[in-house]
Amino acid sequence: MSTVEKYIWHIEGGMRAGRRLDVPVHVSPFLVGRDNNCHLVVTAPGVSRHHLQIELGDNAIYVSDLGSTNGTFVNRNKVCGRVELKSGDALHLGKEELRIVKHVDVGDTRSFVVESFVDQTVMININDPAFDLKSCFVQQEREFHSMLAERDVSVVFQPIVTLAKGEVVGYEALGRGGKAGLPVSPLGLFDIAEKLGKETELSSVFRTRAIEDCQVFPDVSLIFVNTHPAENLTSGLQNSIKEMRRVTAPWQVVLEVHESAITNIKMMLELRAILRDHEMYLAYDDFGSGQARWNELVGAPPDYLKFDLELIHDIHKQPKQKQEMLRKLVEICLDQGAHPLAECVENEEELEVCKELGFTYGQGWLFGKPAPASSFGSTRE
């Protein structure tokens, strides 16, 4: 094997929290496979002992399959013979995806191993145990970054009603994936975002799309938009809040904060003050799904308190003691000047008990399933 002095071509992979696998193609041919003698060792299902080889030419790079059981693919096209690669091409072997990237630098020749555990991939530098990569390999990283850049997501809305009269007063915006090959579920997208350290960006893209799509709703509508626990709820959101208010007037925007992110009374008071300055409102989401934040609820009460599914589901079948406990929680909420909102109301029996317990607002399939804004019909001139 002939040594190449300048490492122009690299094999890269996405890592958790923005970290990356970066292996210089330092010899030609460069072998990839399960065998420990390969330059890049990939011990994962579907990868053969000697799976593929990469060859360097004059200002070019090529890949060839080495008779692997499951084949080698470039941008999902099966490799037959010797195929020239371009910077940014995706290499698929087994269930794994790597990228070939061209950039000029001088790296070292340390070996790496990629080990797969079930559906996760952990990348380890086998020559430097102290270099802790603690990561899941991210499939389709390029597609995800493209989705963020192009804001290629969709948003559906679910009605929020007054329980006394059943009148629709607002809608919660719920993000969905919109790019082919990526999850539709927001949970799946945030799982990828977490591994890439992009939770804040994804959350912001969902809010931006929600604001764009809510234009068909009446001026008096409450528009509930979500935050992610990783976001900085004060300084990090201040510019975003100002922009939301600019483009959403006269809609009444409610910023939802998940219970797990409500950890500091001073921070929540600061956030509430910022929102009030911009004529916006604060909601605590999924209250009761984990450790109820009583200090924060009393010390920095929100405008709306959304009670979690676990407290509402089959409430009509629950013992009187549990119903009375929920009644007391609702009373505390009302005493703090917050509107108690029952989430995931699915039938008339749950609705009747929620009304008896003092809930003022409700949300759930009984009142309407999540749907695109256009399906609710335009009510603006």
Salt bridges, closest charged atoms under 4 A:
GLU12 OE1 - ARG20 NH2 2.83
GLU12 OE2 - HIS103 NE2 3.32
ASP22 OD1 - HIS10 ND1 2.42
ASP35 OD2 - ARG49 NH2 2.40
GLU55 OE2 - ARG82 NE 3.21
GLU97 OE1 - HIS92 NE2 3.40
GLU97 OE2 - ARG99 NH2 2.88
ASP105 OD1 - HIS10 NE2 2.78
ASP105 OD1 - HIS103 ND1 3.90
ASP108 OD2 - ARG110 NE 2.94
ASP128 OD2 - ARG110 NH1 3.74
ASP132 OD2 - LYS134 NZ 3.28
GLU141 OE2 - ARG20 NH1 3.04
GLU141 OE2 - HIS145 NE2 3.28
GLU143 OE2 - ARG76 NH2 3.35
GLU143 OE1 - ARG99 NH2 3.27
GLU150 OE1 - LYS179 NZ 3.64
GLU172 OE1 - LYS306 NZ 2.90
ASP191 OD2 - LYS195 NZ 3.08
GLU194 OE2 - ARG16 NH1 3.62
GLU201 OE2 - LYS198 NZ 3.69
GLU212 OE2 - ARG151 NH1 2.66
GLU212 OE1 - ARG209 NE 3.06
ASP219 OD1 - ARG380 NH1 1.92
GLU231 OE1 - ARG207 NH2 2.83
GLU243 OE2 - ARG246 NH2 2.62
GLU256 OE2 - LYS306 NZ 2.80
ASP286 OD2 - HIS258 NE2 3.15
ASP303 OD1 - ARG276 NH2 2.93
ASP314 OD2 - HIS313 NE2 3.31
GLU324 OE2 - ARG327 NE 3.21
GLU343 OE2 - LYS306 NZ 3.61
GLU350 OE2 - HIS313 ND1 3.86
GLU352 OE2 - LYS355 NZ 3.77
